[in-house]
């Protein structure tokens, strides 16, 4: 995609990014609803309308800046869907399922985008012009969803992986880990700046993308 202009890159990435962050958040709210918490539903957040979920910083500015500077990866986030954990039938254990829903939604979307990329590749090889756009958009969808899935599974509150860890650990240890949450964002930014996150995620992301490429025959 290096040969694409900035406008072309924005066109290719816009839809995958919007779907990735929107469906991720809706998945949290939907699972919470099934487990007894109606907060997201009452606030009108169980919708795929991206306008309801757009965070000016995480959905627009951060992905846009990463595209402008030619970053090797793109990520972003939407406004978190509100979940009142006390409303869940089994708050501690149900929190694990609510947190896991987001990354699992990204996994499913990555598979769907792989199928779109495969279809686009077939159309492109058959001489259909729209096939190339589908191929590149599909690859972008795989990459953004892989990045969001793996990043959110890091065991650091308030990331989903941190909340999964809090839900799985025994009481006193769970409480201690949960106390990290107010500082979690700053810890994450520091780890990103130091390159620690890249060292952890790049091999995992490349392996995941390679598996999908192999399974769907995208070459």
Secondary structure, 3 states (H helix, E strand, C coil): CCCCCHHHHHHHHHHHHHHHHHHHHHHHHHHHHHCCCCHHHHCCCCCCCHHHCCCHHHHHHHHHHHHHCCCCCCCCCCCCCCCCHHHCCCHHHHHHHHHHHHHHHHHHHHHHHHHHHHHHHHHHHCCCCHHHHHHHHHHHHHHHHHHHHHHHCCCCCCCHHHHHHHHHCCHHHHHHHHCCHHHHHHHHHHHHHHCHHHHHHHHHHHHHHHHHHHHHCCC
